[in-house]
């Protein structure tokens, strides 16, 4: 299975993401620059955190126009696996690959610490190694992680089982309905504010994020066996 870790000007979690794939999965992984116009060699595209183009306009608002994003959209439509973390989540919403938006934390303060999450959907390509309803501990590091959507969109997210993670206990940023991560209807595109790539070893304080990477390997193997094009783990 081949992984691409996208790199935008200002990305600062790309190395963490690369090392998570390398250490947890021992699968081929490449850094792919934002000007790339071909992702056909990759089975999974990881959009890391950081400050793409400095986020001078709005988080992810400039990155959505990068040449590589046309290829990410194409990959998602083909059923390939796409994960956006923190700024990557913001980019996916700005690009229309996921609904909603990420706005300033309600406290107007940057939050950087571990949080508890409830696994609300264990049937996506990135969560099939978890148990439904399980609590996991994964760190956050963001100033604009407040997920917002209107009531109609929230109702659709609930009806289609697209809420993947919720904050358990304190809501650190004011996200609507305690949402920490969502997916598309197909289940092959996931966006989340917490950083699973920073929770893949006991040395980092938690191993709970490692199963997100193991999940996508499971989904890829399942897809290869069935020849299915859905991209989902078990939706």
PEHURA-V533287 format. One record per residue. N is the residue number from 0. RES is the residue in one small letter. SS is DSSP state (H for helix, E for strand, L for the rest). PHI is phi in whole degrees, -180 to 180 (999 if undefined). PSI is psi as a letter, one per 20 degrees, with the letter a starting at -180 (* if undefined). Layout:
N:RES:SS:PHI:PSI, N:RES:SS:PHI:PSI
This chain:
0:x:L:999:p, 1:x:L:-107:p, 2:x:E:-112:q, 3:x:E:-116:p, 4:x:E:-109:o, 5:x:E:-72:q, 6:x:E:-130:o, 7:x:L:-107:r, 8:x:L:-59:o, 9:x:L:107:i, 10:x:E:-57:p, 11:x:L:-133:j, 12:x:L:-117:j, 13:x:H:-65:h, 14:x:H:-66:g, 15:x:H:-57:g, 16:x:H:-65:g, 17:x:H:-59:g, 18:x:H:-67:h, 19:x:H:-62:g, 20:x:H:-65:g, 21:x:H:-63:g, 22:x:H:-82:g, 23:x:H:-81:g, 24:x:H:-104:h, 25:x:L:53:l, 26:x:L:-112:q, 27:x:L:-61:p, 28:x:E:-146:p, 29:x:E:-129:q, 30:x:E:-79:p, 31:x:E:-125:p, 32:x:E:-71:q, 33:x:L:-63:i, 34:x:L:-89:i, 35:x:L:-63:q, 36:x:L:-122:k, 37:x:L:-152:o, 38:x:L:-115:j, 39:x:L:-63:h, 40:x:L:-81:i, 41:x:L:-112:q, 42:x:L:-97:h, 43:x:E:-139:p, 44:x:E:-118:p, 45:x:E:-110:p, 46:x:E:-108:o, 47:x:L:-84:r, 48:x:L:-86:r, 49:x:E:137:b, 50:x:L:-134:m, 51:x:H:-58:p, 52:x:H:55:k, 53:x:H:75:i, 54:x:H:51:k, 55:x:L:-68:h, 56:x:L:-86:g, 57:x:L:-170:q, 58:x:L:-54:o, 59:x:L:83:i, 60:x:L:-69:h, 61:x:L:-87:h, 62:x:H:-59:h, 63:x:H:-60:h, 64:x:H:-94:i, 65:x:L:-62:q, 66:x:H:-52:h, 67:x:H:-65:h, 68:x:H:-69:h, 69:x:H:-64:h, 70:x:H:-73:h, 71:x:H:-64:g, 72:x:H:-62:g, 73:x:H:-63:g, 74:x:H:-62:g, 75:x:H:-62:g, 76:x:H:-65:h, 77:x:L:-81:i, 78:x:L:91:j, 79:x:L:-72:r, 80:x:E:-97:p, 81:x:E:-131:p, 82:x:E:-125:p, 83:x:E:-116:p, 84:x:E:-116:p, 85:x:L:58:d, 86:x:H:-60:h, 87:x:H:-64:h, 88:x:H:-64:g, 89:x:H:-60:g, 90:x:H:-65:g, 91:x:H:-65:h, 92:x:H:-71:g, 93:x:H:-63:h, 94:x:L:-82:i, 95:x:L:81:j, 96:x:L:-81:i, 97:x:L:-137:q, 98:x:L:-79:r, 99:x:L:87:a, 100:x:E:-152:q, 101:x:E:-112:p, 102:x:E:-122:r, 103:x:L:-57:q, 104:x:L:-54:q, 105:x:L:-58:h, 106:x:L:-78:i, 107:x:L:63:k, 108:x:L:-120:q, 109:x:L:-72:p, 110:x:E:-115:p, 111:x:E:-144:n, 112:x:E:-174:r, 113:x:E:-69:q, 114:x:E:-135:q, 115:x:E:-93:p, 116:x:E:-123:q, 117:x:E:-100:p, 118:x:E:-78:o, 119:x:L:-90:h, 120:x:L:-141:o, 121:x:L:-96:k, 122:x:L:-118:j, 123:x:L:-90:r, 124:x:L:-63:h, 125:x:L:-109:j, 126:x:L:-132:j, 127:x:L:-68:i, 128:x:L:-89:i, 129:x:L:-100:r, 130:x:L:-96:q, 131:x:L:-59:p, 132:x:L:85:i, 133:x:L:-66:q, 134:x:E:-102:p, 135:x:E:-126:r, 136:x:E:-119:o, 137:x:E:-140:p, 138:x:E:-78:q, 139:x:E:-115:q, 140:x:E:-162:n, 141:x:E:-159:q, 142:x:L:-111:i, 143:x:L:-133:m, 144:x:L:-113:j, 145:x:E:-81:n, 146:x:E:-72:p, 147:x:E:-130:q, 148:x:L:-154:r, 149:x:L:-78:r, 150:x:H:-62:h, 151:x:H:-65:g, 152:x:H:-66:g, 153:x:H:-61:g, 154:x:H:-62:h, 155:x:H:-68:g, 156:x:H:-59:g, 157:x:H:-68:g, 158:x:H:-65:h, 159:x:L:-95:j, 160:x:L:57:l, 161:x:L:-96:i, 162:x:E:-84:o, 163:x:E:-94:g, 164:x:E:-132:q, 165:x:E:-123:q, 166:x:E:-69:p, 167:x:L:-100:p, 168:x:L:90:c, 169:x:L:-64:p, 170:x:L:-91:o, 171:x:L:-77:i, 172:x:L:-135:i, 173:x:L:90:j, 174:x:L:-54:p, 175:x:H:-60:p, 176:x:H:57:k, 177:x:H:61:k, 178:x:E:-73:p, 179:x:E:-113:i, 180:x:E:-165:q, 181:x:E:-137:r, 182:x:E:-136:r, 183:x:L:-78:r, 184:x:L:-63:h, 185:x:L:-78:h, 186:x:L:86:j, 187:x:L:-99:i, 188:x:E:-120:p, 189:x:E:-126:p, 190:x:E:-128:q, 191:x:E:-154:q, 192:x:L:-83:g, 193:x:L:-63:q, 194:x:L:-106:n, 195:x:H:-65:h, 196:x:H:-68:i, 197:x:H:-99:j, 198:x:L:-138:l, 199:x:L:-116:j, 200:x:E:-155:q, 201:x:H:-60:h, 202:x:H:-64:h, 203:x:H:-93:i, 204:x:L:102:i, 205:x:E:-163:q, 206:x:L:-107:j, 207:x:L:-65:h, 208:x:L:-76:h, 209:x:H:-59:h, 210:x:H:-71:i, 211:x:H:-66:h, 212:x:H:-74:h, 213:x:H:-67:h, 214:x:H:-62:g, 215:x:H:-69:h, 216:x:H:-67:h, 217:x:H:-61:g, 218:x:H:-65:h, 219:x:H:-66:g, 220:x:H:-65:g, 221:x:H:-64:g, 222:x:H:-64:h, 223:x:H:-66:h, 224:x:H:-71:h, 225:x:H:-92:i, 226:x:L:73:j, 227:x:L:-75:q, 228:x:L:-109:j, 229:x:L:-72:h, 230:x:L:83:i, 231:x:L:-85:q, 232:x:L:-72:g, 233:x:L:-160:k, 234:x:L:-71:*
